[in-house]
Amino acid sequence: MRQQVVAGPLNEQEWCLLVGSAAASTKLRQLLPAFQRALTQSGAQVNAIRIKVQIPGR
């Protein structure tokens, strides 16, 4: 799944992740609570994570 996710911009404590498919987006949404908890524990000040599907070639 790592190949499907690209880090996007970080704006005012909101991080945007760009994914290459709807399936990857769905799986990532399931993992968001654990992912956000890990970020908080490591000291990152990210209050929200937004996921955008970005189809290559469009």
mmCIF file of the N, C-alpha and C atoms, coordinates in Angstrom:
data_MODEL
# 
_entry.id   MODEL 
# 
loop_
_atom_site.group_PDB 
_atom_site.id 
_atom_site.type_symbol 
_atom_site.label_atom_id 
_atom_site.label_alt_id 
_atom_site.label_comp_id 
_atom_site.label_asym_id 
_atom_site.label_entity_id 
_atom_site.label_seq_id 
_atom_site.pdbx_PDB_ins_code 
_atom_site.Cartn_x 
_atom_site.Cartn_y 
_atom_site.Cartn_z 
_atom_site.occupancy 
_atom_site.B_iso_or_equiv 
_atom_site.pdbx_formal_charge 
_atom_site.auth_seq_id 
_atom_site.auth_comp_id 
_atom_site.auth_asym_id 
_atom_site.auth_atom_id 
_atom_site.pdbx_PDB_model_num 
ATOM 1   N N  . MET A 1 1  ? 0.821   -1.192 0.000   1.00 0.00 ? 1  MET A N  1 
ATOM 2   C CA . MET A 1 1  ? 0.000   0.000  0.000   1.00 0.00 ? 1  MET A CA 1 
ATOM 3   C C  . MET A 1 1  ? 0.867   1.258  0.000   1.00 0.00 ? 1  MET A C  1 
ATOM 4   N N  . ARG A 1 2  ? 2.068   1.150  0.489   1.00 0.00 ? 2  ARG A N  1 
ATOM 5   C CA . ARG A 1 2  ? 2.953   2.310  0.562   1.00 0.00 ? 2  ARG A CA 1 
ATOM 6   C C  . ARG A 1 2  ? 3.162   2.955  -0.802  1.00 0.00 ? 2  ARG A C  1 
ATOM 7   N N  . GLN A 1 3  ? 3.152   2.145  -1.868  1.00 0.00 ? 3  GLN A N  1 
ATOM 8   C CA . GLN A 1 3  ? 3.334   2.691  -3.213  1.00 0.00 ? 3  GLN A CA 1 
ATOM 9   C C  . GLN A 1 3  ? 2.142   3.530  -3.658  1.00 0.00 ? 3  GLN A C  1 
ATOM 10  N N  . GLN A 1 4  ? 0.995   3.353  -3.025  1.00 0.00 ? 4  GLN A N  1 
ATOM 11  C CA . GLN A 1 4  ? -0.231  4.061  -3.397  1.00 0.00 ? 4  GLN A CA 1 
ATOM 12  C C  . GLN A 1 4  ? -0.389  5.414  -2.705  1.00 0.00 ? 4  GLN A C  1 
ATOM 13  N N  . VAL A 1 5  ? 0.424   5.690  -1.677  1.00 0.00 ? 5  VAL A N  1 
ATOM 14  C CA . VAL A 1 5  ? 0.230   6.897  -0.858  1.00 0.00 ? 5  VAL A CA 1 
ATOM 15  C C  . VAL A 1 5  ? 1.391   7.864  -1.045  1.00 0.00 ? 5  VAL A C  1 
ATOM 16  N N  . VAL A 1 6  ? 1.052   9.132  -1.277  1.00 0.00 ? 6  VAL A N  1 
ATOM 17  C CA . VAL A 1 6  ? 2.041   10.204 -1.391  1.00 0.00 ? 6  VAL A CA 1 
ATOM 18  C C  . VAL A 1 6  ? 1.666   11.292 -0.388  1.00 0.00 ? 6  VAL A C  1 
ATOM 19  N N  . ALA A 1 7  ? 2.648   11.751 0.352   1.00 0.00 ? 7  ALA A N  1 
ATOM 20  C CA . ALA A 1 7  ? 2.394   12.819 1.321   1.00 0.00 ? 7  ALA A CA 1 
ATOM 21  C C  . ALA A 1 7  ? 2.086   14.108 0.579   1.00 0.00 ? 7  ALA A C  1 
ATOM 22  N N  . GLY A 1 8  ? 0.999   14.731 0.947   1.00 0.00 ? 8  GLY A N  1 
ATOM 23  C CA . GLY A 1 8  ? 0.601   16.001 0.363   1.00 0.00 ? 8  GLY A CA 1 
ATOM 24  C C  . GLY A 1 8  ? 0.921   17.137 1.317   1.00 0.00 ? 8  GLY A C  1 
ATOM 25  N N  . PRO A 1 9  ? 0.295   18.280 1.105   1.00 0.00 ? 9  PRO A N  1 
ATOM 26  C CA . PRO A 1 9  ? 0.608   19.461 1.915   1.00 0.00 ? 9  PRO A CA 1 
ATOM 27  C C  . PRO A 1 9  ? 0.104   19.358 3.360   1.00 0.00 ? 9  PRO A C  1 
ATOM 28  N N  . LEU A 1 10 ? 0.787   20.062 4.227   1.00 0.00 ? 10 LEU A N  1 
ATOM 29  C CA . LEU A 1 10 ? 0.397   20.197 5.628   1.00 0.00 ? 10 LEU A CA 1 
ATOM 30  C C  . LEU A 1 10 ? -0.011  21.643 5.831   1.00 0.00 ? 10 LEU A C  1 
ATOM 31  N N  . ASN A 1 11 ? -1.299  21.881 6.085   1.00 0.00 ? 11 ASN A N  1 
ATOM 32  C CA . ASN A 1 11 ? -1.838  23.231 6.246   1.00 0.00 ? 11 ASN A CA 1 
ATOM 33  C C  . ASN A 1 11 ? -2.526  23.365 7.596   1.00 0.00 ? 11 ASN A C  1 
ATOM 34  N N  . GLU A 1 12 ? -1.988  24.224 8.438   1.00 0.00 ? 12 GLU A N  1 
ATOM 35  C CA . GLU A 1 12 ? -2.614  24.531 9.725   1.00 0.00 ? 12 GLU A CA 1 
ATOM 36  C C  . GLU A 1 12 ? -3.079  23.288 10.473  1.00 0.00 ? 12 GLU A C  1 
ATOM 37  N N  . GLN A 1 13 ? -2.194  22.377 10.717  1.00 0.00 ? 13 GLN A N  1 
ATOM 38  C CA . GLN A 1 13 ? -2.439  21.156 11.484  1.00 0.00 ? 13 GLN A CA 1 
ATOM 39  C C  . GLN A 1 13 ? -3.359  20.169 10.768  1.00 0.00 ? 13 GLN A C  1 
ATOM 40  N N  . GLU A 1 14 ? -3.538  20.306 9.460   1.00 0.00 ? 14 GLU A N  1 
ATOM 41  C CA . GLU A 1 14 ? -4.290  19.327 8.668   1.00 0.00 ? 14 GLU A CA 1 
ATOM 42  C C  . GLU A 1 14 ? -3.357  18.812 7.578   1.00 0.00 ? 14 GLU A C  1 
ATOM 43  N N  . TRP A 1 15 ? -3.241  17.503 7.500   1.00 0.00 ? 15 TRP A N  1 
ATOM 44  C CA . TRP A 1 15 ? -2.337  16.882 6.547   1.00 0.00 ? 15 TRP A CA 1 
ATOM 45  C C  . TRP A 1 15 ? -3.155  16.205 5.470   1.00 0.00 ? 15 TRP A C  1 
ATOM 46  N N  . CYS A 1 16 ? -2.781  16.413 4.230   1.00 0.00 ? 16 CYS A N  1 
ATOM 47  C CA . CYS A 1 16 ? -3.469  15.808 3.104   1.00 0.00 ? 16 CYS A CA 1 
ATOM 48  C C  . CYS A 1 16 ? -2.610  14.674 2.564   1.00 0.00 ? 16 CYS A C  1 
ATOM 49  N N  . LEU A 1 17 ? -3.202  13.496 2.433   1.00 0.00 ? 17 LEU A N  1 
ATOM 50  C CA . LEU A 1 17 ? -2.528  12.355 1.831   1.00 0.00 ? 17 LEU A CA 1 
ATOM 51  C C  . LEU A 1 17 ? -3.162  12.083 0.478   1.00 0.00 ? 17 LEU A C  1 
ATOM 52  N N  . LEU A 1 18 ? -2.347  11.902 -0.532  1.00 0.00 ? 18 LEU A N  1 
ATOM 53  C CA . LEU A 1 18 ? -2.820  11.629 -1.883  1.00 0.00 ? 18 LEU A CA 1 
ATOM 54  C C  . LEU A 1 18 ? -2.665  10.136 -2.155  1.00 0.00 ? 18 LEU A C  1 
ATOM 55  N N  . VAL A 1 19 ? -3.743  9.497  -2.582  1.00 0.00 ? 19 VAL A N  1 
ATOM 56  C CA . VAL A 1 19 ? -3.699  8.060  -2.850  1.00 0.00 ? 19 VAL A CA 1 
ATOM 57  C C  . VAL A 1 19 ? -4.054  7.795  -4.308  1.00 0.00 ? 19 VAL A C  1 
ATOM 58  N N  . GLY A 1 20 ? -3.568  6.684  -4.829  1.00 0.00 ? 20 GLY A N  1 
ATOM 59  C CA . GLY A 1 20 ? -3.718  6.385  -6.243  1.00 0.00 ? 20 GLY A CA 1 
ATOM 60  C C  . GLY A 1 20 ? -4.953  5.608  -6.631  1.00 0.00 ? 20 GLY A C  1 
ATOM 61  N N  . SER A 1 21 ? -5.764  5.193  -5.665  1.00 0.00 ? 21 SER A N  1 
ATOM 62  C CA . SER A 1 21 ? -6.968  4.438  -6.018  1.00 0.00 ? 21 SER A CA 1 
ATOM 63  C C  . SER A 1 21 ? -8.003  4.539  -4.906  1.00 0.00 ? 21 SER A C  1 
ATOM 64  N N  . ALA A 1 22 ? -9.231  4.262  -5.271  1.00 0.00 ? 22 ALA A N  1 
ATOM 65  C CA . ALA A 1 22 ? -10.318 4.283  -4.282  1.00 0.00 ? 22 ALA A CA 1 
ATOM 66  C C  . ALA A 1 22 ? -10.139 3.168  -3.258  1.00 0.00 ? 22 ALA A C  1 
ATOM 67  N N  . ALA A 1 23 ? -9.627  2.033  -3.698  1.00 0.00 ? 23 ALA A N  1 
ATOM 68  C CA . ALA A 1 23 ? -9.405  0.913  -2.772  1.00 0.00 ? 23 ALA A CA 1 
ATOM 69  C C  . ALA A 1 23 ? -8.363  1.281  -1.714  1.00 0.00 ? 23 ALA A C  1 
ATOM 70  N N  . ALA A 1 24 ? -7.292  1.928  -2.135  1.00 0.00 ? 24 ALA A N  1 
ATOM 71  C CA . ALA A 1 24 ? -6.270  2.364  -1.183  1.00 0.00 ? 24 ALA A CA 1 
ATOM 72  C C  . ALA A 1 24 ? -6.835  3.413  -0.229  1.00 0.00 ? 24 ALA A C  1 
ATOM 73  N N  . SER A 1 25 ? -7.694  4.278  -0.729  1.00 0.00 ? 25 SER A N  1 
ATOM 74  C CA . SER A 1 25 ? -8.337  5.290  0.104   1.00 0.00 ? 25 SER A CA 1 
ATOM 75  C C  . SER A 1 25 ? -9.191  4.635  1.191   1.00 0.00 ? 25 SER A C  1 
ATOM 76  N N  . THR A 1 26 ? -9.950  3.635  0.814   1.00 0.00 ? 26 THR A N  1 
ATOM 77  C CA . THR A 1 26 ? -10.809 2.933  1.773   1.00 0.00 ? 26 THR A CA 1 
ATOM 78  C C  . THR A 1 26 ? -9.985  2.272  2.867   1.00 0.00 ? 26 THR A C  1 
ATOM 79  N N  . LYS A 1 27 ? -8.922  1.593  2.488   1.00 0.00 ? 27 LYS A N  1 
ATOM 80  C CA . LYS A 1 27 ? -8.069  0.918  3.469   1.00 0.00 ? 27 LYS A CA 1 
ATOM 81  C C  . LYS A 1 27 ? -7.396  1.938  4.380   1.00 0.00 ? 27 LYS A C  1 
ATOM 82  N N  . LEU A 1 28 ? -6.926  3.035  3.809   1.00 0.00 ? 28 LEU A N  1 
ATOM 83  C CA . LEU A 1 28 ? -6.268  4.066  4.603   1.00 0.00 ? 28 LEU A CA 1 
ATOM 84  C C  . LEU A 1 28 ? -7.235  4.696  5.597   1.00 0.00 ? 28 LEU A C  1 
ATOM 85  N N  . ARG A 1 29 ? -8.476  4.899  5.187   1.00 0.00 ? 29 ARG A N  1 
ATOM 86  C CA . ARG A 1 29 ? -9.488  5.455  6.105   1.00 0.00 ? 29 ARG A CA 1 
ATOM 87  C C  . ARG A 1 29 ? -9.704  4.531  7.305   1.00 0.00 ? 29 ARG A C  1 
ATOM 88  N N  . GLN A 1 30 ? -9.606  3.228  7.090   1.00 0.00 ? 30 GLN A N  1 
ATOM 89  C CA . GLN A 1 30 ? -9.736  2.273  8.199   1.00 0.00 ? 30 GLN A CA 1 
ATOM 90  C C  . GLN A 1 30 ? -8.564  2.377  9.163   1.00 0.00 ? 30 GLN A C  1 
ATOM 91  N N  . LEU A 1 31 ? -7.402  2.742  8.647   1.00 0.00 ? 31 LEU A N  1 
ATOM 92  C CA . LEU A 1 31 ? -6.197  2.832  9.470   1.00 0.00 ? 31 LEU A CA 1 
ATOM 93  C C  . LEU A 1 31 ? -5.976  4.212  10.092  1.00 0.00 ? 31 LEU A C  1 
ATOM 94  N N  . LEU A 1 32 ? -6.792  5.194  9.726   1.00 0.00 ? 32 LEU A N  1 
ATOM 95  C CA . LEU A 1 32 ? -6.581  6.569  10.191  1.00 0.00 ? 32 LEU A CA 1 
ATOM 96  C C  . LEU A 1 32 ? -6.513  6.735  11.710  1.00 0.00 ? 32 LEU A C  1 
ATOM 97  N N  . PRO A 1 33 ? -7.397  6.120  12.498  1.00 0.00 ? 33 PRO A N  1 
ATOM 98  C CA . PRO A 1 33 ? -7.291  6.331  13.953  1.00 0.00 ? 33 PRO A CA 1 
ATOM 99  C C  . PRO A 1 33 ? -5.930  5.894  14.513  1.00 0.00 ? 33 PRO A C  1 
ATOM 100 N N  . ALA A 1 34 ? -5.439  4.748  14.093  1.00 0.00 ? 34 ALA A N  1 
ATOM 101 C CA . ALA A 1 34 ? -4.137  4.272  14.581  1.00 0.00 ? 34 ALA A CA 1 
ATOM 102 C C  . ALA A 1 34 ? -3.012  5.155  14.052  1.00 0.00 ? 34 ALA A C  1 
ATOM 103 N N  . PHE A 1 35 ? -3.122  5.578  12.812  1.00 0.00 ? 35 PHE A N  1 
ATOM 104 C CA . PHE A 1 35 ? -2.115  6.429  12.197  1.00 0.00 ? 35 PHE A CA 1 
ATOM 105 C C  . PHE A 1 35 ? -2.042  7.780  12.912  1.00 0.00 ? 35 PHE A C  1 
ATOM 106 N N  . GLN A 1 36 ? -3.184  8.368  13.183  1.00 0.00 ? 36 GLN A N  1 
ATOM 107 C CA . GLN A 1 36 ? -3.215  9.666  13.860  1.00 0.00 ? 36 GLN A CA 1 
ATOM 108 C C  . GLN A 1 36 ? -2.718  9.538  15.306  1.00 0.00 ? 36 GLN A C  1 
ATOM 109 N N  . ARG A 1 37 ? -3.040  8.439  15.952  1.00 0.00 ? 37 ARG A N  1 
ATOM 110 C CA . ARG A 1 37 ? -2.561  8.206  17.318  1.00 0.00 ? 37 ARG A CA 1 
ATOM 111 C C  . ARG A 1 37 ? -1.030  8.106  17.332  1.00 0.00 ? 37 ARG A C  1 
ATOM 112 N N  . ALA A 1 38 ? -0.460  7.395  16.363  1.00 0.00 ? 38 ALA A N  1 
ATOM 113 C CA . ALA A 1 38 ? 0.996   7.260  16.276  1.00 0.00 ? 38 ALA A CA 1 
ATOM 114 C C  . ALA A 1 38 ? 1.662   8.609  16.016  1.00 0.00 ? 38 ALA A C  1 
ATOM 115 N N  . LEU A 1 39 ? 1.059   9.426  15.163  1.00 0.00 ? 39 LEU A N  1 
ATOM 116 C CA . LEU A 1 39 ? 1.601   10.763 14.899  1.00 0.00 ? 39 LEU A CA 1 
ATOM 117 C C  . LEU A 1 39 ? 1.593   11.618 16.160  1.00 0.00 ? 39 LEU A C  1 
ATOM 118 N N  . THR A 1 40 ? 0.490   11.568 16.899  1.00 0.00 ? 40 THR A N  1 
ATOM 119 C CA . THR A 1 40 ? 0.365   12.353 18.133  1.00 0.00 ? 40 THR A CA 1 
ATOM 120 C C  . THR A 1 40 ? 1.392   11.901 19.167  1.00 0.00 ? 40 THR A C  1 
ATOM 121 N N  . GLN A 1 41 ? 1.575   10.582 19.293  1.00 0.00 ? 41 GLN A N  1 
ATOM 122 C CA . GLN A 1 41 ? 2.540   10.059 20.258  1.00 0.00 ? 41 GLN A CA 1 
ATOM 123 C C  . GLN A 1 41 ? 3.974   10.431 19.896  1.00 0.00 ? 41 GLN A C  1 
ATOM 124 N N  . SER A 1 42 ? 4.232   10.619 18.602  1.00 0.00 ? 42 SER A N  1 
ATOM 125 C CA . SER A 1 42 ? 5.585   10.983 18.184  1.00 0.00 ? 42 SER A CA 1 
ATOM 126 C C  . SER A 1 42 ? 5.823   12.496 18.241  1.00 0.00 ? 42 SER A C  1 
ATOM 127 N N  . GLY A 1 43 ? 4.793   13.254 18.630  1.00 0.00 ? 43 GLY A N  1 
ATOM 128 C CA . GLY A 1 43 ? 4.953   14.688 18.807  1.00 0.00 ? 43 GLY A CA 1 
ATOM 129 C C  . GLY A 1 43 ? 4.480   15.542 17.643  1.00 0.00 ? 43 GLY A C  1 
ATOM 130 N N  . ALA A 1 44 ? 3.955   14.929 16.600  1.00 0.00 ? 44 ALA A N  1 
ATOM 131 C CA . ALA A 1 44 ? 3.453   15.698 15.454  1.00 0.00 ? 44 ALA A CA 1 
ATOM 132 C C  . ALA A 1 44 ? 2.169   16.421 15.853  1.00 0.00 ? 44 ALA A C  1 
ATOM 133 N N  . GLN A 1 45 ? 2.024   17.642 15.394  1.00 0.00 ? 45 GLN A N  1 
ATOM 134 C CA . GLN A 1 45 ? 0.829   18.410 15.716  1.00 0.00 ? 45 GLN A CA 1 
ATOM 135 C C  . GLN A 1 45 ? -0.112  18.412 14.517  1.00 0.00 ? 45 GLN A C  1 
ATOM 136 N N  . VAL A 1 46 ? -0.690  17.256 14.252  1.00 0.00 ? 46 VAL A N  1 
ATOM 137 C CA . VAL A 1 46 ? -1.633  17.085 13.158  1.00 0.00 ? 46 VAL A CA 1 
ATOM 138 C C  . VAL A 1 46 ? -2.984  16.756 13.786  1.00 0.00 ? 46 VAL A C  1 
ATOM 139 N N  . ASN A 1 47 ? -3.949  17.663 13.608  1.00 0.00 ? 47 ASN A N  1 
ATOM 140 C CA . ASN A 1 47 ? -5.273  17.450 14.185  1.00 0.00 ? 47 ASN A CA 1 
ATOM 141 C C  . ASN A 1 47 ? -6.212  16.703 13.252  1.00 0.00 ? 47 ASN A C  1 
ATOM 142 N N  . ALA A 1 48 ? -5.939  16.764 11.959  1.00 0.00 ? 48 ALA A N  1 
ATOM 143 C CA . ALA A 1 48 ? -6.815  16.112 10.983  1.00 0.00 ? 48 ALA A CA 1 
ATOM 144 C C  . ALA A 1 48 ? -5.981  15.603 9.815   1.00 0.00 ? 48 ALA A C  1 
ATOM 145 N N  . ILE A 1 49 ? -6.428  14.501 9.252   1.00 0.00 ? 49 ILE A N  1 
ATOM 146 C CA . ILE A 1 49 ? -5.801  13.943 8.060   1.00 0.00 ? 49 ILE A CA 1 
ATOM 147 C C  . ILE A 1 49 ? -6.884  13.829 7.001   1.00 0.00 ? 49 ILE A C  1 
ATOM 148 N N  . ARG A 1 50 ? -6.613  14.432 5.859   1.00 0.00 ? 50 ARG A N  1 
ATOM 149 C CA . ARG A 1 50 ? -7.554  14.406 4.737   1.00 0.00 ? 50 ARG A CA 1 
ATOM 150 C C  . ARG A 1 50 ? -6.974  13.490 3.664   1.00 0.00 ? 50 ARG A C  1 
ATOM 151 N N  . ILE A 1 51 ? -7.825  12.706 3.042   1.00 0.00 ? 51 ILE A N  1 
ATOM 152 C CA . ILE A 1 51 ? -7.386  11.778 2.003   1.00 0.00 ? 51 ILE A CA 1 
ATOM 153 C C  . ILE A 1 51 ? -8.020  12.193 0.682   1.00 0.00 ? 51 ILE A C  1 
ATOM 154 N N  . LYS A 1 52 ? -7.179  12.310 -0.353  1.00 0.00 ? 52 LYS A N  1 
ATOM 155 C CA . LYS A 1 52 ? -7.668  12.626 -1.678  1.00 0.00 ? 52 LYS A CA 1 
ATOM 156 C C  . LYS A 1 52 ? -7.213  11.539 -2.638  1.00 0.00 ? 52 LYS A C  1 
ATOM 157 N N  . VAL A 1 53 ? -8.140  11.070 -3.466  1.00 0.00 ? 53 VAL A N  1 
ATOM 158 C CA . VAL A 1 53 ? -7.797  10.103 -4.497  1.00 0.00 ? 53 VAL A CA 1 
ATOM 159 C C  . VAL A 1 53 ? -7.306  10.890 -5.707  1.00 0.00 ? 53 VAL A C  1 
ATOM 160 N N  . GLN A 1 54 ? -6.110  10.580 -6.139  1.00 0.00 ? 54 GLN A N  1 
ATOM 161 C CA . GLN A 1 54 ? -5.502  11.268 -7.273  1.00 0.00 ? 54 GLN A CA 1 
ATOM 162 C C  . GLN A 1 54 ? -5.146  10.204 -8.309  1.00 0.00 ? 54 GLN A C  1 
ATOM 163 N N  . ILE A 1 55 ? -5.955  10.113 -9.352  1.00 0.00 ? 55 ILE A N  1 
ATOM 164 C CA . ILE A 1 55 ? -5.764  9.129  -10.397 1.00 0.00 ? 55 ILE A CA 1 
ATOM 165 C C  . ILE A 1 55 ? -4.600  9.568  -11.283 1.00 0.00 ? 55 ILE A C  1 
ATOM 166 N N  . PRO A 1 56 ? -3.571  8.713  -11.458 1.00 0.00 ? 56 PRO A N  1 
ATOM 167 C CA . PRO A 1 56 ? -2.451  9.076  -12.332 1.00 0.00 ? 56 PRO A CA 1 
ATOM 168 C C  . PRO A 1 56 ? -2.909  9.359  -13.766 1.00 0.00 ? 56 PRO A C  1 
ATOM 169 N N  . GLY A 1 57 ? -2.346  10.383 -14.362 1.00 0.00 ? 57 GLY A N  1 
ATOM 170 C CA . GLY A 1 57 ? -2.692  10.723 -15.743 1.00 0.00 ? 57 GLY A CA 1 
ATOM 171 C C  . GLY A 1 57 ? -3.867  11.652 -15.885 1.00 0.00 ? 57 GLY A C  1 
ATOM 172 N N  . ARG A 1 58 ? -4.441  12.099 -14.809 1.00 0.00 ? 58 ARG A N  1 
ATOM 173 C CA . ARG A 1 58 ? -5.579  13.024 -14.869 1.00 0.00 ? 58 ARG A CA 1 
ATOM 174 C C  . ARG A 1 58 ? -5.210  14.370 -14.341 1.00 0.00 ? 58 ARG A C  1 
# 
